[in-house]
């Protein structure tokens, strides 16, 4: 009898072992199919919320920092793909902190992240009032065990602060803009829209030329709207000198290790497609309409004026040149017809612009986008147009009032 029972147990173990091996084989085939975009007949992939069990008890809990994991059903066997692995490869990364850099396409990016949060029912970290946040005391509280998923408001970067915003496993995204263009844009914008006092004092005739030629008369602060503004946003030490090149380089390298991607305004579409790939997002998640753009007359600087701007804004130039070089290297490493993907994305943007320009479009009106080699088919709803045309402060107030937080 004991021999018979042992034999039965041995057979059962062999069967279970065989099923697990079979399951692993099909898992490998499924991942391969996912990568090369072909279907396996007779099997279905499901995305579900899975209950996780702590080691100390049998009570299931659902960490908010974890996302839906993929399971493959094979007869009686269920195989779980580890959530963190999925997030870093094929799965969507939903926990993101974005550094909103002044006058560097950041309001467009903020709008994009807010829409992503609404679309995926995520917790958007917002200040209790205003649109700046420098510490967690200013944050709208959230009930445990829920956590924040997205941050995209104005702040000043510091690693400890950013690490405290979003759960472990989140990524940081930043953006930079050519310093002279950024400075000129900021000067006009903060003079005309916000009436910043030191800019209002500058004679309007030859406004930018006066600002540059008499920078130490009108713009005396180490950091200002038109002086090393990106350096301030990225958290450089106030008072650092241009001669402290090793200190500047060391901090740039630490920033590079902290940020998954620093986008470049002059290559905005390429930056978005790169972000789409790194975060495993859809084209729907990166569509945009330009926002917070302030028109002004073209300004042409002579060489002496350009040299003066470079001298005064030495931090902004150091940041821009460092991260554009990093970005270009990443761009060169992109495969799978990256240029073709950017071209296709621009075709989508053209369709979205035409769609959103139609005054008859309602919130539930649909714009169908065909499947491509880089993404599945999807619909752009008319409500996206309304969101994309919503200003920063209005959008933040709307998010607050509608409670896009588990409070």
VOGU-5309 format. One line per 3 residues: their letters; for each residue x, z, y of C-alpha. Coordinates in Angstrom, 3 decimals, always signed. Each point is the difference from the previous one (the first is absolute). Example, Ala and Ser with C-alpha at 12.3 -4.5 7.8 and 13.67 -1.06 7.14 Angstrom:
BEGIN
as = +12.300:+7.800:-4.500; +1.370:-0.660:+3.440 $
END
This chain:
BEGIN
xxx = +0.000:+0.000:+0.000; +2.849:+0.950:+2.387; +1.742:-3.315:-0.770 $
xxx = -3.212:-1.857:+0.728; -0.461:+1.818:+3.338; +3.628:-0.640:+0.996 $
xxx = -0.405:-3.643:-0.901; -3.166:-0.246:+2.094; +1.703:+1.667:+2.992 $
xxx = +2.985:-2.323:-0.352; -2.315:-3.041:-0.037; -1.830:+1.317:+3.082 $
xxx = +3.281:+0.502:+1.843; +1.074:-3.527:-0.927; -3.321:-1.422:+1.215 $
xxx = +0.223:+1.869:+3.322; +3.626:-1.055:+0.391; -0.921:-3.600:-0.771 $
xxx = -2.870:+0.023:+2.520; +2.315:+1.398:+2.686; +2.619:-2.670:-0.704 $
xxx = -2.729:-2.649:+0.141; -1.214:+1.486:+3.269; +3.476:-0.093:+1.525 $
xxx = +0.373:-3.628:-1.064; -3.246:-0.926:+1.716; +1.018:+2.017:+3.047 $
xxx = +3.165:-2.080:+0.268; -2.022:-3.192:-0.349; -2.476:+1.182:+2.625 $
xxx = +2.691:+0.870:+2.554; +1.581:-3.400:-0.648; -3.356:-1.669:+0.485 $
xxx = -0.523:+1.929:+3.206; +3.363:-1.061:+1.392; -0.405:-3.671:-0.923 $
xxx = -3.772:-0.062:+0.751; -1.410:-1.191:-3.316; -2.849:+1.477:-1.960 $
xxx = +0.046:+1.576:-3.452; -3.234:-0.897:-1.823; -2.079:+2.802:-1.383 $
xxx = +1.442:+2.837:+2.093; -1.103:+1.486:+3.271; +1.932:+1.939:+2.613 $
xxx = -1.835:+2.828:+1.691; +0.904:+2.037:+3.070; -1.381:+3.516:-0.237 $
xxx = +0.421:+3.423:+1.516; +1.663:+2.143:-2.676; -0.228:+3.796:-0.278 $
xxx = +3.450:+1.608:-0.156; +0.566:+3.338:-1.778; +2.366:+2.675:+1.233 $
xxx = +2.530:+1.438:-2.451; -1.348:+3.502:+0.478; -3.656:-0.656:-0.759 $
xxx = -2.456:-2.429:-1.497; -1.856:-0.351:+3.313; +0.189:-3.558:+1.287 $
xxx = +1.003:-0.630:+3.590; +0.109:-3.157:+2.092; +3.010:-0.090:+2.363 $
xxx = -0.907:-2.017:+3.087; +3.523:-1.360:+0.260; -0.481:-1.800:-3.291 $
xxx = -1.844:-3.296:-0.192; -2.051:-1.719:-2.681; +2.127:-0.780:-3.030 $
xxx = -0.348:-3.011:-2.247; -1.059:+0.455:-3.616; -0.067:-2.545:-2.787 $
xxx = -2.713:+0.380:-2.652; +1.218:-1.067:-3.478; -2.449:+0.932:-2.761 $
xxx = +0.101:+3.827:-0.097; +3.256:+0.333:+1.991; +0.279:+0.583:+3.751 $
xxx = +3.362:-0.489:+1.648; +0.685:+1.418:+3.420; +2.456:-1.634:+2.358 $
xxx = +1.708:+2.672:+2.041; -1.509:+0.147:+3.478; +3.251:+0.200:+1.910 $
xxx = +1.435:-2.999:-1.871; -3.147:-1.965:+0.727; +0.146:+0.865:+3.695 $
xxx = +3.574:-1.188:+0.286; -0.596:-3.271:-1.839; -3.418:-1.558:-0.358 $
xxx = -2.147:+2.825:+1.364; -1.136:+0.359:+3.569; +1.943:+2.531:+2.084 $
xxx = -2.578:+1.795:+2.101; +1.956:+2.879:+1.523; +1.731:-1.380:+3.092 $
xxx = +1.348:+1.458:+3.243; +0.463:-2.590:+2.733; +2.239:+0.646:+3.012 $
xxx = -1.936:-1.374:+2.962; +2.709:-1.383:+2.309; -1.140:-0.604:+3.586 $
xxx = -0.630:-3.641:+0.960; +1.216:-1.354:-3.318; -3.137:-1.338:-1.652 $
xxx = -0.835:+3.556:-1.043; -3.642:+0.045:+1.076; -0.624:-3.089:-2.127 $
xxx = +1.693:+1.787:-2.909; -1.921:+3.216:+0.616; -3.261:-1.951:-0.093 $
xxx = +1.111:-1.561:-3.282; +0.735:+3.418:-1.551; -3.274:+1.491:+1.241 $
xxx = -1.945:-2.877:-1.572; +1.928:+0.449:-3.243; -0.972:+3.679:+0.020 $
xxx = -3.689:-0.777:+0.494; +0.014:-2.748:-2.610; +1.562:+2.269:-2.637 $
xxx = -1.771:+3.227:+1.053; +3.263:+1.778:+0.868; +0.670:+3.056:+2.124 $
xxx = +1.392:-1.077:+3.376; +2.086:+2.632:+1.780; -1.180:+0.310:+3.606 $
xxx = +0.633:+2.397:+2.888; -2.907:+2.171:+1.077; +0.049:-1.751:+3.369 $
xxx = +1.875:-2.840:+1.651; +2.180:-2.491:-1.837; +3.332:+1.870:-0.181 $
xxx = +1.024:+2.543:-2.621; +3.264:+1.943:-0.080; -0.808:+2.876:-2.383 $
xxx = -2.480:+0.858:-2.714; -1.799:+2.516:+2.239; -1.421:-3.018:+1.840 $
xxx = -1.375:-1.541:-3.210; -3.636:+0.000:-1.063; +0.050:+2.407:-2.982 $
xxx = -0.696:-1.189:-3.506; -1.359:+2.050:-2.899; +2.267:+0.614:-3.030 $
xxx = +0.638:-1.538:-2.448; -0.541:-3.104:+2.145; +2.977:-1.396:+1.866 $
xxx = +0.577:-2.574:+2.702; +0.736:-3.563:-1.082; +0.735:-1.869:+3.234 $
xxx = +1.610:+0.783:+3.336; +0.305:-2.558:+2.813; -0.271:+1.845:+3.319 $
xxx = +2.603:+0.370:+2.724; +2.700:+2.586:-0.672; +3.765:+0.488:+0.109 $
xxx = +1.717:-0.451:-3.342; +1.668:+2.868:-1.771; +0.503:+0.073:-3.741 $
xxx = -1.332:+3.567:-0.585; -3.135:-0.792:+1.992; -0.676:-3.298:-1.780 $
xxx = +0.688:+1.599:-3.382; -2.715:+2.560:+0.765; -2.650:-2.572:+0.952 $
xxx = -0.694:-1.874:-3.216; +0.414:+1.057:-3.677; +3.154:-0.550:-2.018 $
xxx = +0.314:-3.634:-1.041; -1.089:-1.364:+3.373; +1.986:-2.598:+1.904 $
xxx = +0.979:-0.386:+3.644; -0.430:-3.280:+1.870; +1.435:-0.693:+3.466 $
xxx = +0.288:-2.932:+2.385; +2.446:-1.240:+2.667; -0.135:-2.581:+2.773 $
xxx = +2.656:-1.888:+1.972; +0.928:+2.563:+2.714; -0.162:-2.222:+3.081 $
xxx = -3.409:-1.408:-0.934; -1.211:+3.493:-0.857; +1.245:+1.429:+3.294 $
xxx = -1.619:-2.732:+2.104; -3.290:+0.286:-1.888; +0.006:+3.786:+0.362 $
xxx = +0.789:-0.146:+3.721; -3.001:-2.203:+0.787; -2.331:+1.766:-2.415 $
xxx = +0.707:+3.561:+1.124; -0.072:-1.019:+3.664; -3.218:-2.022:-0.138 $
xxx = -2.017:+1.846:-2.667; +1.156:+3.620:+0.219; +1.396:+0.113:+3.534 $
xxx = +3.225:+1.809:-0.968; +1.365:+1.405:+3.296; +3.632:-1.151:-0.120 $
xxx = -1.098:-3.554:-0.814; -2.585:-0.002:+2.785; +2.785:+0.832:+2.508 $
xxx = +1.884:-3.212:-0.763; -0.832:-2.884:+2.390; -2.291:-2.451:-1.791 $
xxx = +1.910:-3.017:+1.309; +2.815:-0.624:-2.489; -1.278:+3.057:-1.898 $
xxx = +2.191:-0.281:-3.128; +3.083:-1.102:+1.947; -0.366:+3.045:+2.259 $
xxx = -0.429:+2.295:-2.988; +3.137:-1.333:-1.681; +2.092:-0.247:+3.151 $
xxx = -0.883:+3.518:+1.143; -0.584:+1.698:-3.358; +1.772:+3.203:+1.032 $
xxx = -2.209:+0.247:+3.082; -3.380:-0.525:-1.605; +0.579:+0.895:-3.654 $
xxx = +2.187:+3.093:-0.139; -1.155:+1.568:-3.292; +2.045:-0.344:-3.166 $
xxx = -3.199:-1.037:-1.784; -2.837:-1.791:+1.786; -2.541:-2.762:-0.587 $
xxx = +2.695:-2.542:+0.899; +3.179:+1.798:-1.040; +1.037:+0.573:-3.620 $
xxx = -3.653:+0.372:-0.971; +0.615:-1.071:-3.598; +2.864:+2.505:-0.195 $
xxx = -2.427:+2.724:+1.004; -2.665:-1.135:-2.495; +2.529:-0.065:-2.839 $
xxx = +1.151:+3.524:+0.851; +3.501:-0.491:+1.370; +1.529:+3.062:+1.625 $
xxx = -0.631:+0.106:+3.739; +3.186:-0.439:+2.013; +1.971:-1.814:-2.682 $
xxx = +2.650:-2.247:+1.569; +0.650:-3.679:-0.672; +3.611:+0.898:-0.830 $
xxx = -1.152:+2.164:-2.936; -0.153:-3.014:-2.290; +0.642:+1.921:-3.256 $
xxx = -2.809:+2.425:+0.777; -2.368:-2.856:+0.805; +0.956:-1.901:-3.158 $
xxx = -0.396:+3.096:-2.170; -3.514:+0.628:+1.285; -0.950:-3.659:-0.464 $
xxx = +1.106:+0.210:-3.630; -2.078:+3.138:-0.526; -3.010:-1.789:+1.506 $
xxx = +0.554:-2.912:-2.350; -0.133:+2.375:-2.966; -3.195:+1.610:+1.354 $
xxx = -1.945:-3.220:+0.598; -1.084:-2.368:-2.751; -0.317:-2.768:+2.587 $
xxx = +0.662:-0.416:+3.706; -1.930:-3.061:+1.122; +1.133:-2.421:+2.711 $
xxx = -2.488:-1.142:+2.651; +1.701:-3.388:+0.370; -0.636:-0.547:-3.736 $
xxx = -3.352:+1.722:-0.103; -1.701:-2.136:-2.666; +3.085:+0.091:-2.216 $
xxx = +0.087:+3.782:+0.466; -3.634:+0.343:-1.059; +0.435:-2.148:-3.096 $
xxx = +3.092:+2.017:-0.919; -1.972:+3.219:+0.475; -2.812:-1.457:-2.123 $
xxx = +2.459:-0.551:-2.826; +1.700:+3.387:+0.318; -3.312:+1.891:+0.055 $
xxx = -1.789:-2.302:-2.454; -2.747:-0.688:+2.518; -2.347:-2.949:+0.345 $
xxx = -0.103:-2.650:+2.723; -3.240:+1.695:+1.046; +1.999:+3.133:+0.764 $
xxx = +2.346:-1.746:+2.458; -2.286:-2.335:+1.978; +0.018:+0.702:+3.724 $
xxx = -1.009:-1.085:+3.466; +2.416:+0.795:+2.822; -0.996:+3.139:+1.914 $
xxx = +1.203:+1.858:+3.108; +1.718:-3.126:+1.327; +0.531:+0.041:+3.782 $
xxx = +0.596:-3.336:+1.700; +2.636:-0.375:+2.709; +2.018:-2.737:+1.652 $
xxx = +3.113:-1.222:-1.860; +3.223:+1.657:+1.094; +3.420:-1.660:-0.188 $
xxx = +3.058:+2.239:+0.283; +3.522:-1.073:+0.872; +2.973:+1.104:-2.088 $
xxx = +0.881:+2.941:+2.247; -3.542:+1.310:-0.237; -0.006:-0.359:-3.800 $
xxx = +3.325:+1.852:-0.170; -1.438:+2.756:+2.190; -3.054:+0.387:-2.256 $
xxx = +2.281:+0.156:-3.059; +2.168:+2.657:+1.657; -2.927:+2.222:+0.971 $
xxx = -2.000:-0.567:-3.214; +2.954:+0.348:-2.348; -2.002:+1.952:-2.592 $
xxx = -2.775:-2.578:-0.157; +2.533:-2.770:-0.539; +1.794:+1.992:-2.704 $
xxx = -3.301:+0.609:-1.824; -1.195:-3.578:+0.325; +3.262:-1.642:-1.086 $
xxx = +0.431:+2.370:-2.931; -3.504:-0.406:-1.406; -0.270:-3.741:+0.618 $
xxx = +3.160:-0.410:-2.082; -1.505:+2.183:-2.742; -3.256:-1.953:+0.177 $
xxx = +1.748:-3.376:-0.238; +1.838:+1.154:-3.130; -3.284:+1.066:-1.575 $
xxx = -1.502:-3.319:+1.043; +2.755:-1.914:-1.784; -0.684:+1.960:-3.196 $
xxx = -3.703:-0.910:-0.093; -0.929:-2.298:-2.898; -3.121:-1.711:-1.375 $
xxx = -0.237:-2.445:+2.937; -0.134:+2.583:+2.772; -0.100:-2.713:+2.682 $
xxx = -2.979:-1.564:-1.740; -1.763:+3.360:-0.036; +0.592:+0.438:+3.740 $
xxx = -1.375:-3.502:+0.626; -3.087:+0.755:-2.093; -0.457:+3.304:+1.839 $
xxx = +0.053:-1.816:+3.339; -2.663:-2.363:-1.291; -2.125:+3.050:-0.825 $
xxx = +0.599:+1.412:+3.477; -1.150:-3.285:+1.530; -3.214:+0.133:-2.026 $
xxx = -0.533:+3.654:+0.913; +0.492:-0.750:+3.702; -2.592:-2.808:-0.139 $
xxx = -2.366:+2.181:-2.034; +0.281:+2.961:+2.382; -0.387:-2.239:+3.061 $
xxx = -3.524:-0.908:-1.127; -2.403:+2.171:+1.983; -2.651:-0.406:-2.716 $
xxx = +2.112:+1.843:-2.602; -1.675:+3.209:-1.202; +1.604:+2.977:-1.741 $
xxx = -1.045:-1.303:-3.419; +0.910:-3.648:+0.646; +2.669:-1.163:-2.456 $
xxx = +3.048:-2.241:+0.307; +1.147:-1.022:-3.478; +3.747:-0.355:-0.609 $
xxx = +1.030:-1.867:-3.144; +2.289:+1.385:-2.671; +3.672:-0.842:+0.435 $
xxx = +3.157:+0.505:-2.007; +0.616:+3.124:+2.115; -3.428:+1.646:-0.043 $
xxx = -3.492:-0.009:-1.466; -2.973:-1.493:+1.829; -1.690:+2.289:+2.504 $
xxx = -2.591:+0.147:+2.765; +0.598:+0.955:+3.610; -3.100:+1.779:+1.277 $
xxx = -1.197:-0.354:+3.560; +0.452:+3.741:+0.500; +3.749:-0.624:-0.191 $
xxx = -0.300:-2.101:+3.161; -1.709:+2.865:+1.786; +2.662:+2.442:-1.158 $
xxx = +2.828:-2.338:+1.001; -1.456:-0.276:+3.493; -0.367:+3.764:+0.403 $
xxx = +2.489:+1.623:+2.398; +2.308:+2.801:-1.073; -1.751:+2.937:+1.669 $
xxx = -3.458:-1.235:-0.985; +1.109:-0.469:-3.608; +1.507:+3.492:-0.160 $
xxx = -3.141:+1.543:+1.470; -2.129:-1.968:-2.455; +2.102:+1.240:-2.936 $
xxx = -0.339:+3.561:+1.249; -3.775:-0.195:+0.457; -0.641:-1.637:-3.358 $
xxx = +2.195:+2.492:-1.819; +2.533:-2.119:-1.873; +1.396:+3.224:-1.382 $
xx = -0.953:+2.370:-2.814; -0.477:+2.973:+2.327 $
END
